[in-house]
């Protein structure tokens, strides 16, 4: 949420910053700004409400020379998206610039204190409080890093910041607490800072991940990392194996469509080297819990937000069914604010594509504080959840730029299946059942490729239903979370109201909504509740609803009943969600495009929610 990019080195900073902002725009896109230290000692700044293109249009090629600067693209929290609320936020003398992700929670307390000292406020942002605190601290020191440290000692909350000042030029000071910041070590004498490795991929793949409480100073001749007490800390350089092409559209119209199409590859990658055919097991090098601890587990809590929560619902059902461990799936935002019953034999599993989701991270920290073992399933190497959990599984899905998650969702489902297989085979699952699961997993990428082949049919459906004001999605068992996910995707990118329900719950209220204008998407694979789902379709048809069914080959009963049928291959019911969700992703995508919506950057949303 929000994006930071900074550069110091021998090249012109301005164009590198603009390029980085474009790669970060999926993290926030309601306003943007740039600050560059010029050779004559001035601090040039420009910012605008709107997208990066609006900022670029205002600049119109007039970025001054300067080899040190910072920039920001915003997802508004404090104050609406206006030019004055955009970052960088500036000191009164326009000689300090700060870009900030996160929330300064004690800003309401600090603001009147600063006003009493003569500081005036132009914006409604919490970040302006931090700028004035740095300005105040600068009165008693000469170095920017000392002023930043002094200011941070007076604030509570979460932050990832980058600061430049014409009072101490040629350097960028950065700090993080609860919001990601990483350094890029370029070739020669240049260094970058960003909130996301993708923004730096064109310039370096050598990255330094800062930890909570870390600060750093970047200059053309090197960088230093230290804690808030100004003690030096050592953070190693890691190589990130992401090609530049992974953060470009590569000829696709939208990132979302590209990432839907990448799912055969991303599923292959999450399983690469992890399946043991003969043993009917999964090999997970990142899972360091002992067999004895696994045997003692009496409960698993899965915690996540949004699409990751939907994946967790599927994973929780898998674990209960196959590993025979009780599982609760919790919204992280609710879990952290109640008093859950946690014991020493409870495992808390957090799922997050970015590994930085604020509520999920806080829930895991609370579980760890109470003595539970913690596990993470994340996509981003070096993320906070990856660093702070006891063990975990990386998705290896590559960058996901589209705000609406697609390939990360299916990878999360498969990663949980791998963990389920890992645990269940050590507890009670037979080798024959394990081999059957391994074979089904190996077949999934090819089957997803088959599903992608029905894209033209789904486009036709989108053309037919694009103007429907409401959709209802129904599913049972493993398909109920897919009903939720399909509805969420449509809401996110097309702005059509949609609801997902357990199919049997339709009779308890939602059936009142059904008439000849209501499209009802029914997930009807041939599973243990197939006959029950057919009855639900009959109920919809009796009230003149329009049924769009997702079913397996040979489902003649569905073909006869439904108005439209999307056919997907058959697999084990536990893995069927990976196949049934893909048509719903495509349907949401095509409807949104036909309605003229911004598919990759839906209004009011951001990719990574790093604030509450």
N, C-alpha and C positions, 0 to 999 in steps of 0.2 A: 504494500500500500504506500503510494508515493514512490518516487524514484530519485535517487541522488547519483550524480556523476561529477567527478573532479579530475583535473589533469594538471601536472606540473612537469616540465621538461624542456626540451630544446625546440619543439615544434609550436606552431600557433595553436593555442588552446581552444579558441572559439569554435572552430569547425569540428574538432574532436568532441567537444561538449554537445553540440547540436546533434551530431551523429549518435552519441550515446543516449541523448534524450529520446530520440526516435525509437531506439531499441528498448527503452524503459517505459514507453507510453502506456503499455498494457497495465502498469502498476498504478496508474492514475493519470487522468487526462482532462481535468477541468481548468487547469491553468499551468503556466510554466514560466521559468525565468532563468537568467544567466548572469553571472558576474565574472569579469575578467580584470586582473591587475595589469595595467598598461605599463610600458617601459618608463613613462614619465612620472610614475608614482600615483596615478589616479586609479580609482576603482570604477570601472564602467559597469553599469547594470541596465538590464532591460527585462521586463516581464509583461505578461499579458494573460487575461482570462481566455479560456479556450484551449485548443489543442496545440501541439508543437508547431503545426503548420501556421497557426496564427502568429506565434512568436517569430517564426522564421520570416513571415511576410513583413512584419514590422521592422525587423533587422535589415531586410532587403540588402544583404551583403555588406552591411556597414559595421561588422564586428571589428573593433580595433585590434592592433597588434598586442600581443601579450601571451606569455607562455605559462601562465598560472591562472586557473579559474575553477569555478564550481557552477553547477546548474541543477535544476529541480523540475520535476513534473508532479503535479499535486492531485491528490484525492482529498477533498475538503473534509476537515473535521471541525475546527474552530473557525467560524466565519464562512460566508458563502464564497463561491469561486469568482472573485473579482480581482482586478489588477492590484489593488492595494493589499489584498490578503494573499496574493501569490508570493512564492519564494523566488529569490532570496529576500529575507527580511533584513532591513538595514538599520544601522545606528543613526542617531540624529544628525551626525556630521557626515553621514554617507561614507564612512571609512571602515566599517565592519559589515560583512555580509555573511549570513547564516542560512544554510538549507537544512531542513529538519524533517525526519520521519518520526512519528510517535506522538505522544501527548504529554505535555508538562502539567501534571495533575494539580500542583500547587500554584499554578499561574494566577488564579483568583486571589490568592493570599499575597503573592509577590507584587501584583499590579499596583495596589494602593500604596505599598511601601515605596515603590519606585517613583510613583507620582509625587509623593511627599518629598522625594529627593530632587525633583525638578524634571524627571523624565516624562516625555509626552508620548502618547500612543496614537498611531495612525490606523492600525489594523485591528481586527478582532481576533487575531491569532494568538495562541499561546507562545508561538515561536518568538514573537516580538519581545516578550518578557525575557527570554534567554539572551537575545541581542543586547538588551539594556543591561542585563547582569554582567555580560562580558565587558561591555563598555565601562561599567562601574568598576569591575575588577582591574581593568587596564590602567586605572588611575594610580595603582600601587605596584605596577610591574612594567617591564619593557617587552616581554616575550608573549606572543599570542597564545602559546600553549599554557602559560601560567594563568593568563586571564581566563581562558576557557575552563581550566581546572577549577579556578575560584568560583566561576559562575555555576558550574555543575554541582559544586558542593552545596549550593543553595536551592537546588531543584529536586522535586520528586516526580517520578513518572517514568515513561519510556522514551528513549531517544536514539536515533542514529543521526549524527550531525556531521557536517563539513563546514569549516569556517575559514575565510580569508580576510585579510585586513591590509590596507595600505600603510598602517602604522608599523607593520612587521611583514613586509612583502616577500614574495618568493616562496611562500610555504602554504600548505593546507594543513589545518589541524582537524582531526576527526576523533569521534568518540562514539561508543555504542553501549546501550543498556536496554535490552529488550527489543531492539530493532536492528536488523542486520546491516553490517558495514564490512566491506572487504576491500583489500588493497590489491592492485595489479602491479606487478613488477615487469616493466617493459624492457625492450632491448635498448642498450645504451643508457643514457641518463634521463629516464622518464618514468614517472609513476602515476598510477591512476587510483581513484577511489570510487566505489559504487555500492549501491544496495543490492546489486544483482550481477552475477558474473557475466550474463549475456551482454550487458552494456559494454564490456571490455573485450569481448571475444575477438573483435577485429584487430586488437592491438597486442594482446598477450593472453596466454593460457596459464601463466604463472601467478598464483593467487595466494594471498595471506588472509586467512579468516580470523578476524578479531573476535574475541570472546567478550561476554558481558563484563563491563567495568574497564575495558581496555580503551586507551587513547593512542593516537599516533600522530607524528609529525612527518609530512612528506615534503621533501625538497628535491631539486634536480639532482643533487649529489647523493641522495639516499633517503632512508626512512628510519624512524625509531618508534618502537612500541613500548608503552608503559601503562601502569595502572593509575587510578585517580590520586594515589599518594605520590605519584611521580617516580615510583620504583620501576626500573627497566624490567620488561618481561620479554621472553623470547617466543615468537610465533613463527613456525616454519612455513616455508614456501611450498605450496602443493600445485601439482600439474593438473589442470582440468581438461579432460579429453572431450571437449565440445568443439566441433568445427563451426566456422562462421556460418556455413550454409544452414546449420541447425536453427539459427535465429533469423532466417530470412524465409520469404514465402516460396522461393524456388519456382516461380511461375504460377503458383496458385493464386486465386483471387483473394482468398482469405486464409489466415492462419488456422481458423477453426476447421475449415475443410481439409487443409493439409494434415492437420493433426488427427482428424478422423481417419483419413486414408493411411496414416502411419501406424495404425494399431496392429496390423499383422507383424510389423517390425518391432514395435515396442513390447508386444506380448512375447515375442521370441527373445528379446533382450532381458526381460525380467526373469525368464526361465533359464537363460543360458548358463550351462554348467551346474545347474542346481537340481536336476532330476536324475535319479538313480533308477534305471529301468528294472534291473534284476531284483534289487532290494525292495522296489515299490516304495521308495522314500524320496525325501527332499534333502539336499545338502545345503545348509545355510551357514556360511562362514561367519556372518555377523551375529549369529545367535549364540551367545556364550553361556546361556543358562545350563546348568548341569542336569543330567538325567534324574538325579535325586530330587532336585528342586522341582522339576517338571512333575514328578510323581506326587509331590506334596501339594501342588496347586489345587486349590479348592474353588477358585473363582477367577474369572477374567472379566475386566471392565474395558470395553472399547470406547474411546472418547474421540470425538472429531466434530467438525462443523461442515455444513453444506453438503456438497457432493461427496466428500470424504466420509461423512456420517452415513450417507446412503450405502457406500461401500462397506462401512462397518456393520451395518445391519445384515448384509449378506455374509460377511465374515463371521459374525457372532453366531448365526444359524449353522454355518459350517462347523465351527468349533464344538458347539453343543452336540450336534448330530454325530460327528466322527470321533472327536477326542473325549466326549462325554464329560465335559467340564461346564458347569453353569456359567453363562455369559450374560452380562448386561451391557447394552449399548447406550451411551449417554451423549447428549449434546454437551460439548465441553463448556459452553457458556453457562449451563445450568449446574453441571457437576461441581465446578469450582466454587459456587456460592451456596452450596448446601453442606450438610455434615454427613457425608456418606460413611457407611460402615465398611471399614477397610481393615484387613488383617495381614499378618506376615506372609500368608500363603496366597495373597491376591496379586495378580499380575495386571497392571494397567497399561493398555496398548493405545498409543496415540497415533492417529493417521493424519497426515498433512502433506500435500504435494510440495509446498514450499519449505516445510520444516520450520516455519516461522509463525504460524497461525497463533495469535496472542492467547486466545482462550484455551487452545489445546496445550500449548506450552505451559500455561499457568496450571492447568489441571494436572499435568504430569509432575510439575514441581511440587504441588500439594500432595500427590500420591507418594512421591519420593520422601517428602518430609515426614510422612506417616509410616514410613518403613516398608512400603510396597516395592516390589521389583517393577521396573518400567521398561517399556519397549516402544520403539518408533518405527513406523513405516513411512518413509519420506522419499522424495525424488531428488532433492537438492543436497549434494554432498557438502559437508561443512556447515550445514544449517544448525540452528540452536537445538532443535529436537534431536537431531543426530548426535550432537555433542553432549547433551545432558541426560539422555536415557541410558539405561544400563546396557542395552543391546538393541539390535534392530535389523531391518531389511531395507536396502536401497532398491528403488524401482528401476533405475537405469533407463528411464523412458526418454531421456533427452529433454531439452527445453520445451515447455508448453507455454506459448505466448498468448494464444486465445484466452480471453478471460473465462469463458465457459469451459470448464474442464471436460475433456473427452478421453484422450489416451491415458491420462493419469488415473481416471476412474477404473478402466478395465485392468490396468496394471495393478492397482490397489487390490482389486478383487482377486487376481491371480496370486499376488504376493501373500494374501491371507490364506489362500488355498495351499500354498507352499508351506506356510507356517503350520497350518492345520495338519497337513500330511506329516510334517516333521514331528509334531507333538503326538498325533494319534498313533503313528507307527511305534512310538516308544511306550505307549500306554495300552492300547487294546485293538488297534486296527490290524486286520489280517494282511498278510503279504499279497494275497490274491486281490483283495480290494485295493491295496496300495498300487499294485501294478496296473489295475484298471484305471485308476485315477491318473497315474503318470501317462499312460497311453492317451487318455482323453485330453490331458493338458498339452501334450506334444501336437495334437491335431488341431488345437484351437486357432493358431494363426492362419492356417489354411482355410478353416471354416469362416473366420472373419473376412478373409479375402472374398469368399463366396457371397457373404452378406453384402459387401460393398458393391457387388455386381448388380444389386437391385436398385441402385441409385436412381436410374431413370424413372422407374415406377414410383419411387418415393417423391421425386420431383413432380410427377403428375398429380399425386395426392396433395402435395403442397399447393399446387395451383388451384386445386378444387376447394381446399379448405382454408386458404390464406386469410379470408375475411371473417372467419368465425370468431366471435368475441370471447368464447369460452371453450375449453376442452376438459374432458374428464378422462383420467387414466386409471385403469383397474388391473390389479394383479393379485395372485395368491402365492403364499409360500415364498420361495426365492424370488418370485416375480413382483411381490409387493414393493420392495425397494426400487425396482426398475420403474414401476409406475410413478413413484415419487421422483425419481431421477429424470424420467421423460418429461414430467410436468415442469420440473425445475428448469430444464434446458429450454423448453418453449417459453416460459416466463422470462428467463434471463435475456434471451437474444431477440425475441419477437415482440415482447411486451403484451402478449395475449394472456389473459387470466386462465390458469390451468391448475387442476388439483389432482393429486394422486391418492388413491384409496385402496385398502384391501377390498377385493371384489365383493366379498360377503357383506361388507359394511355399507355397500351401496343402498341396501334396503333401509338402512337406519338414518336416512336423511337425504343423501345426494340424489336419490332416485326422483325427488321432487323437481330437480333441475332438468330432467331429461324430456326433450321434445324433438320435433323434426329438425331443429336447428342445432342440436347439440352433438358434436362429434365425440364419440367415446372410443378411446384407444384401449383395446383389451389384449392383454398378454396371455396367450393361450397355447403354450407349448404342451407337448404330450407328456405330462407328468402325473403324479399321484392324484392331483386334484383337477385333472383335465375335465372330467364329467361335470364337476361343480362349476367350473368356469364356463362351460357350455350353457349351463342353466342361467348364469348371469347374463350371457349374451342374449338368450331368449327374453329375459326380463327387460333388457334395453330395447330390443326390437318390438316388444309388445307395447312400448310407449313411444314408438316411432323414432327412436334415437338412431344416429348414423354410426355404425360400428366399423372401426378400422382394427382389424385383428392382426396380431403377430403370432404365427403358428408354424409348426413343423411340416415337412413334406408329408403328403398323404393324409392330412387332416381334413377329410372330406366334409365332416360335420361343420367345421368352421367355414369352409368355402361356401357351403350352402346357406349358412346363417348370416355371415358378415357381408357388409356392403363392399368392403375392400379387405383384401388379405395380403399381408407381406409374409413370404415364406422364408424361413431360415433353416439351416441344417439342424440335425438332432445331435445332442450330446447328453452327458449325464446331467440330471436336474441341477446338481450343485454348481455346474459350470454354465448352464444355460443363460444366466444373466449376461455373460460376456457377449453372447450372440444376440440376444433380444434387445439390448440397449443400443446397438449400433444403428438400426433403422430409426430409432427415436431421436438419436443425435442428428441423423441426416434430415429427418422431418423438421426438427426445430431449425436447423441451418437453412434449409430451402424456404421455409415459411418466412423466416426473418429477412432473407435476401429479397424475396418477392415483395415484402412490405417496405423495403427501402431502409431497413434498420442497420445500424453499425454493428455488424456481427462480432467483430473482434474486440470492440470497445463499447459494450452496452452501457446505456446511461446509468449513472449513479453507482456503478460497480467498479471494483478493482480486483486484480488477480490474487494478491496476497494480503490478507487482512491481519496486519500486524499491530492494530490497536483494538481496544474493546469497543 
